[in-house]
Amino acid sequence: MAVFCTYFDRNYVGRGLTLYRSLARLDPGVEMWALCFDDLAMDAVRRLGQPGFRPVALADLEREDTGLRPAAQGRTPLEYYFTCTPSWIAYVLARCRPGALVAYVDADVLFFSDPSPLFDEMGIATAGVIPHGFPEHLTFLECCGLYNVGCVIIRNDHTGRAIVADWRARCIEWCHDYEDDGRYADQKYLDAWPSQFPGVHVMRHPGAGLGPWNWMARAIDLGPEVPLVDGHSLIFYHYHAFHPVGPWFYDCGLGSLYGVMPDALRRRIYGTYASQLGASRKLLRAIAPAVARERPHPRQGAVQYYRALLSGLMRRTASIHLTPSRGR
């Protein structure tokens, strides 16, 4: 099994914990490193005391990579987070045994089944990237990248470290949350990897990297246990743009751009995430209440809340209402 790493601030601790718990259910011995962008996030992970959930303070990363702080000038907090991605992976690689695989995963991901098929598919490859898999009507989104940076796997060898070093240099130079001259955040740089470096494997497993942008291009069978994607177990789903708009009410981020997700599929995929996220927040309320509730999306006010509620009731496609859990 690979070593996993992710990052988040105080607003995403619940998501980071949900990600970790989804992996720990599959492998109780999983190791996941978490870069904490503020003191509240750092304190919360320490208080959790979860085995294998290893917090690292942003200051520790910045001490090791002195080029990060100067790069923050003129960048939003989110753009700075993106800037840190390759530096954070390099930090974790430096602390792993030679030849080990390090899988960076965005905090807003949930694992449904064992990720081992991804590592088996990689074989001796030095890096693994996962295509967005846009359907034809969404190929214009390729301006933001052919591959999704929400899961990137790097082997701790000479070529793997060279890939990350090159990626880090490019992000230090430019990393913004908009498309410009063939660049987009930390993600578009991945486009060149298969031709630029030896040993880069483009993942083929259809159960890896399912998200709002490609679910409509897959044959999905909900199944009794784990959903099947083109006949293969769903490994993980990326909950891009999922955010709260009110108490126990979430906008799934499934706008008209992505089409109407069937109700049964939406409830299975998004209802599962909402329930597990709720369980994580319940745990956080007991030991770190300052981070237990994710703040609503900054563009979501009262008008947007009731508009989303009405849309969810009428179309039942873009929103999830979750009754507060009485379980663990």
NUNU-520750 format. One record per residue (C-alpha): chain; y, x, z; residue in one letter; residue number from 1. Coordinates in steps of 0.1 Angstrom, whole numbers, plus 5000, padded with zeros to 4 digits. Layout:
BEGIN
@chaine=A&y=Y&x=X&z=Z&residu=A&num=NUM
...
This chain:
BEGIN
@chaine=A&y=5000&x=5000&z=5000&residu=M&num=1
@chaine=A&y=5035&x=5012&z=4992&residu=A&num=2
@chaine=A&y=5063&x=5017&z=5017&residu=V&num=3
@chaine=A&y=5089&x=4989&z=5012&residu=F&num=4
@chaine=A&y=5127&x=4991&z=5017&residu=C&num=5
@chaine=A&y=5155&x=4966&z=5015&residu=T&num=6
@chaine=A&y=5191&x=4962&z=5028&residu=Y&num=7
@chaine=A&y=5213&x=4935&z=5042&residu=F&num=8
@chaine=A&y=5244&x=4928&z=5064&residu=D&num=9
@chaine=A&y=5247&x=4904&z=5093&residu=R&num=10
@chaine=A&y=5248&x=4875&z=5069&residu=N&num=11
@chaine=A&y=5214&x=4883&z=5054&residu=Y&num=12
@chaine=A&y=5194&x=4893&z=5085&residu=V&num=13
@chaine=A&y=5175&x=4860&z=5083&residu=G&num=14
@chaine=A&y=5165&x=4867&z=5047&residu=R&num=15
@chaine=A&y=5155&x=4903&z=5055&residu=G&num=16
@chaine=A&y=5133&x=4891&z=5084&residu=L&num=17
@chaine=A&y=5118&x=4864&z=5062&residu=T&num=18
@chaine=A&y=5109&x=4890&z=5035&residu=L&num=19
@chaine=A&y=5094&x=4913&z=5062&residu=Y&num=20
@chaine=A&y=5073&x=4884&z=5077&residu=R&num=21
@chaine=A&y=5060&x=4874&z=5043&residu=S&num=22
@chaine=A&y=5047&x=4909&z=5038&residu=L&num=23
@chaine=A&y=5034&x=4912&z=5073&residu=A&num=24
@chaine=A&y=5013&x=4880&z=5069&residu=R&num=25
@chaine=A&y=4996&x=4897&z=5040&residu=L&num=26
@chaine=A&y=4993&x=4932&z=5056&residu=D&num=27
@chaine=A&y=5000&x=4934&z=5094&residu=P&num=28
@chaine=A&y=5004&x=4972&z=5090&residu=G&num=29
@chaine=A&y=5032&x=4970&z=5064&residu=V&num=30
@chaine=A&y=5061&x=4994&z=5067&residu=E&num=31
@chaine=A&y=5095&x=4981&z=5056&residu=M&num=32
@chaine=A&y=5127&x=5001&z=5060&residu=W&num=33
@chaine=A&y=5160&x=4981&z=5064&residu=A&num=34
@chaine=A&y=5194&x=4996&z=5057&residu=L&num=35
@chaine=A&y=5218&x=4976&z=5080&residu=C&num=36
@chaine=A&y=5253&x=4974&z=5067&residu=F&num=37
@chaine=A&y=5269&x=4965&z=5100&residu=D&num=38
@chaine=A&y=5263&x=4968&z=5137&residu=D&num=39
@chaine=A&y=5253&x=4932&z=5142&residu=L&num=40
@chaine=A&y=5225&x=4935&z=5116&residu=A&num=41
@chaine=A&y=5213&x=4968&z=5132&residu=M&num=42
@chaine=A&y=5213&x=4954&z=5167&residu=D&num=43
@chaine=A&y=5194&x=4923&z=5156&residu=A&num=44
@chaine=A&y=5166&x=4942&z=5139&residu=V&num=45
@chaine=A&y=5162&x=4965&z=5170&residu=R&num=46
@chaine=A&y=5160&x=4934&z=5192&residu=R&num=47
@chaine=A&y=5134&x=4918&z=5170&residu=L&num=48
@chaine=A&y=5111&x=4948&z=5178&residu=G&num=49
@chaine=A&y=5088&x=4939&z=5149&residu=Q&num=50
@chaine=A&y=5062&x=4966&z=5142&residu=P&num=51
@chaine=A&y=5069&x=4982&z=5108&residu=G&num=52
@chaine=A&y=5104&x=4968&z=5105&residu=F&num=53
@chaine=A&y=5125&x=5000&z=5106&residu=R&num=54
@chaine=A&y=5163&x=4997&z=5108&residu=P&num=55
@chaine=A&y=5186&x=5024&z=5096&residu=V&num=56
@chaine=A&y=5224&x=5023&z=5102&residu=A&num=57
@chaine=A&y=5247&x=5027&z=5072&residu=L&num=58
@chaine=A&y=5264&x=5056&z=5090&residu=A&num=59
@chaine=A&y=5231&x=5075&z=5089&residu=D&num=60
@chaine=A&y=5229&x=5071&z=5051&residu=L&num=61
@chaine=A&y=5265&x=5080&z=5046&residu=E&num=62
@chaine=A&y=5260&x=5112&z=5066&residu=R&num=63
@chaine=A&y=5232&x=5122&z=5044&residu=E&num=64
@chaine=A&y=5249&x=5112&z=5011&residu=D&num=65
@chaine=A&y=5285&x=5122&z=5015&residu=T&num=66
@chaine=A&y=5294&x=5109&z=4981&residu=G&num=67
@chaine=A&y=5290&x=5073&z=4991&residu=L&num=68
@chaine=A&y=5322&x=5066&z=5011&residu=R&num=69
@chaine=A&y=5346&x=5080&z=4985&residu=P&num=70
@chaine=A&y=5329&x=5057&z=4959&residu=A&num=71
@chaine=A&y=5337&x=5027&z=4980&residu=A&num=72
@chaine=A&y=5373&x=5029&z=4971&residu=Q&num=73
@chaine=A&y=5383&x=5001&z=4948&residu=G&num=74
@chaine=A&y=5350&x=4983&z=4951&residu=R&num=75
@chaine=A&y=5342&x=4951&z=4969&residu=T&num=76
@chaine=A&y=5317&x=4951&z=4998&residu=P&num=77
@chaine=A&y=5290&x=4937&z=4975&residu=L&num=78
@chaine=A&y=5297&x=4963&z=4949&residu=E&num=79
@chaine=A&y=5294&x=4990&z=4976&residu=Y&num=80
@chaine=A&y=5261&x=4975&z=4986&residu=Y&num=81
@chaine=A&y=5250&x=4979&z=4949&residu=F&num=82
@chaine=A&y=5263&x=5014&z=4949&residu=T&num=83
@chaine=A&y=5241&x=5023&z=4978&residu=C&num=84
@chaine=A&y=5208&x=5011&z=4962&residu=T&num=85
@chaine=A&y=5196&x=5045&z=4947&residu=P&num=86
@chaine=A&y=5210&x=5065&z=4976&residu=S&num=87
@chaine=A&y=5190&x=5043&z=5000&residu=W&num=88
@chaine=A&y=5158&x=5047&z=4980&residu=I&num=89
@chaine=A&y=5164&x=5085&z=4979&residu=A&num=90
@chaine=A&y=5167&x=5084&z=5017&residu=Y&num=91
@chaine=A&y=5134&x=5066&z=5022&residu=V&num=92
@chaine=A&y=5116&x=5088&z=4996&residu=L&num=93
@chaine=A&y=5127&x=5119&z=5015&residu=A&num=94
@chaine=A&y=5108&x=5106&z=5045&residu=R&num=95
@chaine=A&y=5076&x=5097&z=5028&residu=C&num=96
@chaine=A&y=5046&x=5118&z=5020&residu=R&num=97
@chaine=A&y=5044&x=5134&z=4985&residu=P&num=98
@chaine=A&y=5030&x=5110&z=4959&residu=G&num=99
@chaine=A&y=5037&x=5079&z=4980&residu=A&num=100
@chaine=A&y=5051&x=5047&z=4963&residu=L&num=101
@chaine=A&y=5084&x=5033&z=4976&residu=V&num=102
@chaine=A&y=5092&x=4997&z=4966&residu=A&num=103
@chaine=A&y=5128&x=4986&z=4969&residu=Y&num=104
@chaine=A&y=5130&x=4948&z=4972&residu=V&num=105
@chaine=A&y=5161&x=4926&z=4975&residu=D&num=106
@chaine=A&y=5163&x=4908&z=5008&residu=A&num=107
@chaine=A&y=5163&x=4874&z=4991&residu=D&num=108
@chaine=A&y=5126&x=4877&z=4980&residu=V&num=109
@chaine=A&y=5095&x=4860&z=4994&residu=L&num=110
@chaine=A&y=5060&x=4873&z=4988&residu=F&num=111
@chaine=A&y=5034&x=4846&z=4982&residu=F&num=112
@chaine=A&y=5004&x=4870&z=4977&residu=S&num=113
@chaine=A&y=4992&x=4906&z=4980&residu=D&num=114
@chaine=A&y=5015&x=4930&z=4960&residu=P&num=115
@chaine=A&y=4986&x=4954&z=4955&residu=S&num=116
@chaine=A&y=4981&x=4943&z=4918&residu=P&num=117
@chaine=A&y=5015&x=4958&z=4910&residu=L&num=118
@chaine=A&y=5006&x=4992&z=4924&residu=F&num=119
@chaine=A&y=4972&x=4990&z=4907&residu=D&num=120
@chaine=A&y=4988&x=4983&z=4874&residu=E&num=121
@chaine=A&y=5012&x=5012&z=4878&residu=M&num=122
@chaine=A&y=4983&x=5036&z=4880&residu=G&num=123
@chaine=A&y=4997&x=5072&z=4879&residu=I&num=124
@chaine=A&y=5031&x=5061&z=4866&residu=A&num=125
@chaine=A&y=5061&x=5075&z=4884&residu=T&num=126
@chaine=A&y=5082&x=5043&z=4883&residu=A&num=127
@chaine=A&y=5078&x=5006&z=4877&residu=G&num=128
@chaine=A&y=5104&x=4982&z=4865&residu=V&num=129
@chaine=A&y=5100&x=4944&z=4861&residu=I&num=130
@chaine=A&y=5115&x=4926&z=4831&residu=P&num=131
@chaine=A&y=5137&x=4896&z=4836&residu=H&num=132
@chaine=A&y=5116&x=4878&z=4810&residu=G&num=133
@chaine=A&y=5144&x=4856&z=4798&residu=F&num=134
@chaine=A&y=5134&x=4827&z=4775&residu=P&num=135
@chaine=A&y=5150&x=4826&z=4741&residu=E&num=136
@chaine=A&y=5179&x=4804&z=4752&residu=H&num=137
@chaine=A&y=5189&x=4828&z=4780&residu=L&num=138
@chaine=A&y=5186&x=4861&z=4761&residu=T&num=139
@chaine=A&y=5224&x=4864&z=4762&residu=F&num=140
@chaine=A&y=5219&x=4873&z=4799&residu=L&num=141
@chaine=A&y=5204&x=4906&z=4788&residu=E&num=142
@chaine=A&y=5239&x=4920&z=4790&residu=C&num=143
@chaine=A&y=5233&x=4922&z=4827&residu=C&num=144
@chaine=A&y=5200&x=4941&z=4822&residu=G&num=145
@chaine=A&y=5166&x=4939&z=4807&residu=L&num=146
@chaine=A&y=5150&x=4946&z=4840&residu=Y&num=147
@chaine=A&y=5157&x=4931&z=4874&residu=N&num=148
@chaine=A&y=5167&x=4955&z=4902&residu=V&num=149
@chaine=A&y=5153&x=4930&z=4928&residu=G&num=150
@chaine=A&y=5121&x=4950&z=4928&residu=C&num=151
@chaine=A&y=5119&x=4986&z=4917&residu=V&num=152
@chaine=A&y=5089&x=5009&z=4925&residu=I&num=153
@chaine=A&y=5094&x=5047&z=4926&residu=I&num=154
@chaine=A&y=5068&x=5074&z=4932&residu=R&num=155
@chaine=A&y=5077&x=5103&z=4955&residu=N&num=156
@chaine=A&y=5072&x=5130&z=4929&residu=D&num=157
@chaine=A&y=5095&x=5153&z=4909&residu=H&num=158
@chaine=A&y=5102&x=5128&z=4881&residu=T&num=159
@chaine=A&y=5106&x=5099&z=4905&residu=G&num=160
@chaine=A&y=5132&x=5118&z=4925&residu=R&num=161
@chaine=A&y=5150&x=5128&z=4893&residu=A&num=162
@chaine=A&y=5152&x=5092&z=4882&residu=I&num=163
@chaine=A&y=5167&x=5082&z=4915&residu=V&num=164
@chaine=A&y=5192&x=5111&z=4914&residu=A&num=165
@chaine=A&y=5204&x=5102&z=4879&residu=D&num=166
@chaine=A&y=5207&x=5065&z=4889&residu=W&num=167
@chaine=A&y=5226&x=5075&z=4920&residu=R&num=168
@chaine=A&y=5251&x=5097&z=4900&residu=A&num=169
@chaine=A&y=5258&x=5068&z=4876&residu=R&num=170
@chaine=A&y=5263&x=5043&z=4905&residu=C&num=171
@chaine=A&y=5287&x=5067&z=4922&residu=I&num=172
@chaine=A&y=5306&x=5069&z=4889&residu=E&num=173
@chaine=A&y=5307&x=5032&z=4882&residu=W&num=174
@chaine=A&y=5292&x=5002&z=4899&residu=C&num=175
@chaine=A&y=5310&x=4968&z=4897&residu=H&num=176
@chaine=A&y=5299&x=4932&z=4897&residu=D&num=177
@chaine=A&y=5307&x=4926&z=4861&residu=Y&num=178
@chaine=A&y=5296&x=4937&z=4826&residu=E&num=179
@chaine=A&y=5316&x=4965&z=4811&residu=D&num=180
@chaine=A&y=5307&x=4988&z=4782&residu=D&num=181
@chaine=A&y=5270&x=4984&z=4785&residu=G&num=182
@chaine=A&y=5270&x=4987&z=4823&residu=R&num=183
@chaine=A&y=5265&x=4961&z=4850&residu=Y&num=184
@chaine=A&y=5263&x=4968&z=4887&residu=A&num=185
@chaine=A&y=5233&x=4990&z=4897&residu=D&num=186
@chaine=A&y=5210&x=4970&z=4873&residu=Q&num=187
@chaine=A&y=5219&x=4977&z=4837&residu=K&num=188
@chaine=A&y=5212&x=5015&z=4842&residu=Y&num=189
@chaine=A&y=5175&x=5006&z=4843&residu=L&num=190
@chaine=A&y=5175&x=4997&z=4806&residu=D&num=191
@chaine=A&y=5173&x=5033&z=4796&residu=A&num=192
@chaine=A&y=5146&x=5045&z=4819&residu=W&num=193
@chaine=A&y=5115&x=5039&z=4797&residu=P&num=194
@chaine=A&y=5130&x=5060&z=4769&residu=S&num=195
@chaine=A&y=5149&x=5084&z=4791&residu=Q&num=196
@chaine=A&y=5121&x=5094&z=4816&residu=F&num=197
@chaine=A&y=5084&x=5100&z=4813&residu=P&num=198
@chaine=A&y=5060&x=5079&z=4833&residu=G&num=199
@chaine=A&y=5081&x=5047&z=4836&residu=V&num=200
@chaine=A&y=5059&x=5016&z=4834&residu=H&num=201
@chaine=A&y=5072&x=4982&z=4824&residu=V&num=202
@chaine=A&y=5052&x=4958&z=4846&residu=M&num=203
@chaine=A&y=5032&x=4930&z=4828&residu=R&num=204
@chaine=A&y=5020&x=4910&z=4857&residu=H&num=205
@chaine=A&y=5034&x=4874&z=4852&residu=P&num=206
@chaine=A&y=5033&x=4868&z=4890&residu=G&num=207
@chaine=A&y=5059&x=4895&z=4897&residu=A&num=208
@chaine=A&y=5096&x=4887&z=4894&residu=G&num=209
@chaine=A&y=5095&x=4849&z=4890&residu=L&num=210
@chaine=A&y=5130&x=4836&z=4895&residu=G&num=211
@chaine=A&y=5155&x=4810&z=4884&residu=P&num=212
@chaine=A&y=5160&x=4827&z=4850&residu=W&num=213
@chaine=A&y=5123&x=4827&z=4839&residu=N&num=214
@chaine=A&y=5103&x=4800&z=4856&residu=W&num=215
@chaine=A&y=5107&x=4776&z=4826&residu=M&num=216
@chaine=A&y=5091&x=4802&z=4804&residu=A&num=217
@chaine=A&y=5058&x=4803&z=4824&residu=R&num=218
@chaine=A&y=5028&x=4780&z=4828&residu=A&num=219
@chaine=A&y=5028&x=4773&z=4865&residu=I&num=220
@chaine=A&y=4999&x=4757&z=4884&residu=D&num=221
@chaine=A&y=5008&x=4749&z=4920&residu=L&num=222
@chaine=A&y=4971&x=4753&z=4931&residu=G&num=223
@chaine=A&y=4958&x=4746&z=4966&residu=P&num=224
@chaine=A&y=4969&x=4779&z=4981&residu=E&num=225
@chaine=A&y=4990&x=4803&z=4960&residu=V&num=226
@chaine=A&y=5008&x=4790&z=4928&residu=P&num=227
@chaine=A&y=4994&x=4805&z=4896&residu=L&num=228
@chaine=A&y=5017&x=4819&z=4869&residu=V&num=229
@chaine=A&y=5001&x=4821&z=4835&residu=D&num=230
@chaine=A&y=4968&x=4821&z=4853&residu=G&num=231
@chaine=A&y=4977&x=4849&z=4878&residu=H&num=232
@chaine=A&y=4987&x=4846&z=4915&residu=S&num=233
@chaine=A&y=5024&x=4844&z=4921&residu=L&num=234
@chaine=A&y=5032&x=4876&z=4939&residu=I&num=235
@chaine=A&y=5069&x=4871&z=4947&residu=F&num=236
@chaine=A&y=5098&x=4848&z=4939&residu=Y&num=237
@chaine=A&y=5134&x=4860&z=4938&residu=H&num=238
@chaine=A&y=5157&x=4834&z=4954&residu=Y&num=239
@chaine=A&y=5188&x=4844&z=4935&residu=H&num=240
@chaine=A&y=5219&x=4823&z=4943&residu=A&num=241
@chaine=A&y=5201&x=4803&z=4970&residu=F&num=242
@chaine=A&y=5226&x=4796&z=4998&residu=H&num=243
@chaine=A&y=5234&x=4771&z=5026&residu=P&num=244
@chaine=A&y=5260&x=4745&z=5020&residu=V&num=245
@chaine=A&y=5257&x=4727&z=5053&residu=G&num=246
@chaine=A&y=5233&x=4722&z=5083&residu=P&num=247
@chaine=A&y=5198&x=4722&z=5070&residu=W&num=248
@chaine=A&y=5209&x=4718&z=5035&residu=F&num=249
@chaine=A&y=5207&x=4744&z=5008&residu=Y&num=250
@chaine=A&y=5218&x=4748&z=4972&residu=D&num=251
@chaine=A&y=5189&x=4764&z=4954&residu=C&num=252
@chaine=A&y=5211&x=4779&z=4927&residu=G&num=253
@chaine=A&y=5192&x=4760&z=4900&residu=L&num=254
@chaine=A&y=5222&x=4751&z=4879&residu=G&num=255
@chaine=A&y=5222&x=4734&z=4845&residu=S&num=256
@chaine=A&y=5219&x=4768&z=4828&residu=L&num=257
@chaine=A&y=5183&x=4771&z=4840&residu=Y&num=258
@chaine=A&y=5172&x=4735&z=4832&residu=G&num=259
@chaine=A&y=5156&x=4709&z=4855&residu=V&num=260
@chaine=A&y=5128&x=4723&z=4877&residu=M&num=261
@chaine=A&y=5101&x=4697&z=4883&residu=P&num=262
@chaine=A&y=5103&x=4682&z=4917&residu=D&num=263
@chaine=A&y=5068&x=4692&z=4929&residu=A&num=264
@chaine=A&y=5074&x=4728&z=4918&residu=L&num=265
@chaine=A&y=5109&x=4729&z=4934&residu=R&num=266
@chaine=A&y=5096&x=4716&z=4967&residu=R&num=267
@chaine=A&y=5067&x=4741&z=4966&residu=R&num=268
@chaine=A&y=5087&x=4772&z=4958&residu=I&num=269
@chaine=A&y=5120&x=4764&z=4974&residu=Y&num=270
@chaine=A&y=5107&x=4742&z=5002&residu=G&num=271
@chaine=A&y=5084&x=4770&z=5013&residu=T&num=272
@chaine=A&y=5113&x=4794&z=5014&residu=Y&num=273
@chaine=A&y=5136&x=4770&z=5033&residu=A&num=274
@chaine=A&y=5109&x=4764&z=5059&residu=S&num=275
@chaine=A&y=5102&x=4801&z=5064&residu=Q&num=276
@chaine=A&y=5139&x=4810&z=5065&residu=L&num=277
@chaine=A&y=5144&x=4783&z=5091&residu=G&num=278
@chaine=A&y=5115&x=4798&z=5112&residu=A&num=279
@chaine=A&y=5132&x=4832&z=5110&residu=S&num=280
@chaine=A&y=5165&x=4819&z=5121&residu=R&num=281
@chaine=A&y=5149&x=4801&z=5150&residu=K&num=282
@chaine=A&y=5134&x=4834&z=5161&residu=L&num=283
@chaine=A&y=5169&x=4851&z=5157&residu=L&num=284
@chaine=A&y=5186&x=4824&z=5177&residu=R&num=285
@chaine=A&y=5166&x=4834&z=5208&residu=A&num=286
@chaine=A&y=5174&x=4871&z=5206&residu=I&num=287
@chaine=A&y=5205&x=4876&z=5183&residu=A&num=288
@chaine=A&y=5224&x=4844&z=5180&residu=P&num=289
@chaine=A&y=5253&x=4860&z=5162&residu=A&num=290
@chaine=A&y=5232&x=4865&z=5131&residu=V&num=291
@chaine=A&y=5210&x=4835&z=5134&residu=A&num=292
@chaine=A&y=5231&x=4812&z=5111&residu=R&num=293
@chaine=A&y=5239&x=4824&z=5076&residu=E&num=294
@chaine=A&y=5275&x=4816&z=5068&residu=R&num=295
@chaine=A&y=5280&x=4791&z=5039&residu=P&num=296
@chaine=A&y=5288&x=4806&z=5006&residu=H&num=297
@chaine=A&y=5326&x=4814&z=5006&residu=P&num=298
@chaine=A&y=5332&x=4791&z=4976&residu=R&num=299
@chaine=A&y=5314&x=4762&z=4993&residu=Q&num=300
@chaine=A&y=5338&x=4739&z=5011&residu=G&num=301
@chaine=A&y=5334&x=4703&z=5023&residu=A&num=302
@chaine=A&y=5340&x=4689&z=4988&residu=V&num=303
@chaine=A&y=5313&x=4712&z=4973&residu=Q&num=304
@chaine=A&y=5289&x=4703&z=5001&residu=Y&num=305
@chaine=A&y=5291&x=4665&z=4994&residu=Y&num=306
@chaine=A&y=5290&x=4671&z=4957&residu=R&num=307
@chaine=A&y=5258&x=4692&z=4961&residu=A&num=308
@chaine=A&y=5243&x=4665&z=4984&residu=L&num=309
@chaine=A&y=5251&x=4638&z=4959&residu=L&num=310
@chaine=A&y=5236&x=4659&z=4931&residu=S&num=311
@chaine=A&y=5205&x=4666&z=4951&residu=G&num=312
@chaine=A&y=5200&x=4629&z=4959&residu=L&num=313
@chaine=A&y=5206&x=4617&z=4923&residu=M&num=314
@chaine=A&y=5189&x=4645&z=4903&residu=R&num=315
@chaine=A&y=5166&x=4660&z=4930&residu=R&num=316
@chaine=A&y=5167&x=4693&z=4911&residu=T&num=317
@chaine=A&y=5192&x=4717&z=4926&residu=A&num=318
@chaine=A&y=5191&x=4712&z=4964&residu=S&num=319
@chaine=A&y=5167&x=4712&z=4993&residu=I&num=320
@chaine=A&y=5172&x=4693&z=5025&residu=H&num=321
@chaine=A&y=5151&x=4706&z=5053&residu=L&num=322
@chaine=A&y=5143&x=4686&z=5085&residu=T&num=323
@chaine=A&y=5147&x=4711&z=5115&residu=P&num=324
@chaine=A&y=5113&x=4726&z=5122&residu=S&num=325
@chaine=A&y=5096&x=4719&z=5154&residu=R&num=326
@chaine=A&y=5070&x=4746&z=5147&residu=G&num=327
@chaine=A&y=5072&x=4783&z=5153&residu=R&num=328
